[in-house]
Amino acid sequence: MASNGLSGMEKKVAFSLASVFGLRMMGLFMIMPVFALYGQHLEGFSPLWVGIAIGAYGLTQAFLQIPMGILSDKYGRKPIILGGLVLFAIGSLIAASSDHIYGVVFGRAVQGMGAIAAAVLALAADLTRDEQRTKVMAIIGMCIGFSFALSLLVGPIVAQYMGLTGLFLLTAVLAVLGMLIVQFFVPNPISQAPKGDTVATPTKLKRMLLDPQLFRLDAGIFILHLVLTAVFVALPLDLVDAGLVKEKHWMLYFPAFVGAFFLMVPLIIIGVKRNNTKTMFQLSLMIMMVSLAAMGFYADNLWVLSGAVVLFFTGFNYLEASLPSLIAKFCPVGDKGSAMGVYSTSQFLGAFCGGMLGGGAYQLVGASGVFFVALGLMCVWLFLTIGMQKPVLLKSYTLEATVKDRSDAQDMASKLSQLIGVVEAIVVLEEKVAYLKVDDKFNLSEARAVLGSVN
């Protein structure tokens, strides 16, 4: 009987890959709360170029995320991950050595070329059992959230004592540390998880974009990261104008993020217990909208700004944690890799557009204008959620299927679909797997019996 918990190897995989992901994301995030303040000595400095520099990594990430995942299928996960971390380190060094903002933008773009998210998640899938895969992905997701919170603490402190050069050098060191973890702590996969679970399939991307429920979520993550990046172009400058010296910004960001995390927990509990995710989702959007309105109307009031930052992160944390699970619930069975590929691309493209929009809006209409533009975009997202369906609580399984030909696969899929609790079933001949979406009435042993009976 399969264990209900993670095995020793799965724990090692979860925490080592979570560390790699976290170190890399921390390197990307640390610049956000400080660049507008500590980059003013750079030649060519302007609010617009601040935004472009902060968001530049998102453009290259957006275009290379899916191709890098496909390359990891062909050449192996570890070589692609290591190569991506090398690019990230090179980009960090380019940015560290630049005295012109154009050089920093180029360095950030090179950082983004190390688009390893899909390969890391695929490697995690390769090294874990299907029934434990969700737990491993959750650990990686929590580590990303923690790395963001830590970056709000570490970024301002490092910038205070070492400047932007020291900050970028630290990101290069973090990349090297990530390479060492991949090389010496992450096990080598013996086999690959099915493609439908991990890597995007180009022929299915159009289908993912046209799905109305997935489109709402992809548009949502685009807007969420656009707003996040735009806000962090304007907020640091606004806090200084309101009387908080830049050396003390971490004293606001970090406690606000931690406090927001605890405020988010009731939203999650209520949403799960009452199976009312959509309402909590919309409430989180409205919490962010209130925070942005407060930032816009009271841009010179430090106490109001501080409270608004807590509210902003409360809504942001809930939405950031909820969106990936909603993608998994709404995506067609066997297409999770493609759905997540479009989702990740939308996320990083949002970060780039947020930098452009935030910098341009700040230059034209100031910090309050940035916050009001962000508020308008959140209103658009809230409107899009009106047609959002209530997600059904289903589990996904990926089971090995020994099938000889297409007739076998069709026969097996038909028998699986007739089992009690099976909502959707598909058997992919090329991958030798059966993808199932099931409810709580599903009996795994009955499915295994069907899989063993088709020869």
C-alpha positions, 0 to 999 in steps of 0.5 A: 500500500502506498504511503500517505506521506512523502518518502525520504527522497520526495522530501529531499526533492521538495526542499532542494528544488524549493530552495533553488526556486526560492533563491532564484526568485529572491534574486529577481524580487530583491530589486523591486523595493529598492531600485527606484531609490538606489538607482538614481545615480545611474546615467539615464535614470528616469521613472520610465526606465526604472519600470523597464529595469524592474520588469525587463526580466518578465519579457524574456521569461515570458517568451522563453518559459515554454521553449525552455520546458520543451528543451528540458524534455529533449535534453534533460531537466538538470542541464537546462536548469543549470544553464538557466542559472548560469544565464541568471548569474551572467545577467546579475554580473552585467547589471552589477557592472553597469553605470548606465540604466540601459546596462541594468535593463540588459542585465535584467533581460539576461536574468530572465533568459534563465527561464527555468520554472517549467523545467524545475516543476517538471523535474519535481514531477519526474521525481515524485509519485503522482499521489504525492506530487501536489504536496511537493508543488505546494512546498515549492509554492510556499517557498516562492512566497517566503522568498518574496517576503524575505526579499522585502527584508533583505533587499533594502538592507543589502542596498543600504550597505552595499548599494545596487552593485552589491545587490546584483552581486548577491543575486549572482551568488544566489544563482551559484548556490542554486547550481550547487544544490541542483548538482549535489542535492537533487537526485537524477531522474530515472524516468520522466513524468508524462508530458501532460502533467509538466511541459506545455504542448505547442499544439494545445496552447491555442486551446488553452487561450480560448478556454473561457475559464482559463482565460479569466485566470490567465488574464488575472495573473497578468493583471496581478503581476502588472499591478505588483510591478507598477506599484513597486515603481511608485510606492518606494518613492511615495513612501520617501515623500511621505516621510519614511527614509529609504533605509527604514523601508524594510521595517514596513514591508516585511512586517506588512507582508507577514501580517498580511499572511495571517490575515489571508489565512481566514480567507483560505479557511472560509473558502475551503470549508464553505466551498466558496472559493469564487466569493473569497476570490472576489473579496480579495480583489476588492481588498486590493482595490481598497488598498490602491484607492487608499494609496491614491487618495492619501499618498502623503499620509504614512499611516494610511500608506502603511495600512494600505500596504498590509491590505495590498499584500493580504489580497495579493497573497490570497490571489497568488496562492489560489490562481495555480490551484484554480488553473489545475481545477479548470484545465482539461484532463491531461493538459495541465502542463500546457495550461500552466505554460500559458499561465506562467507566460501571462504572469511574466508578461504582466511583470514586464508590462507593469514595469512599463506602465508604472514607470510611464504613468509615474513620469506623466501623472505621479505616484497617485496616478500609478495607483489609480491606473492599477485600481482601474485594471483591478476593476477590469479583473473583478468584472471578468470574474462575474462569469467565473464558474464555481470550481468543483472539488476534484482530484487528478490522477496520472496512472501508468497504462500499458496499451498496445494501440489506439483501440486499446487506449479507447477501450481503456478510456471508455471503461475508466469513464464508466467507473463511479467517481470518474468525471473525466478520463483520457488515455494517451497512447504515446505517453502510456498514461491514463489521466483521470479527474475524479470526485470523492466517490472514486476508488483507486483500486477499481481504476487500477483493475481496469488498467490491468485488465486491458491487454 
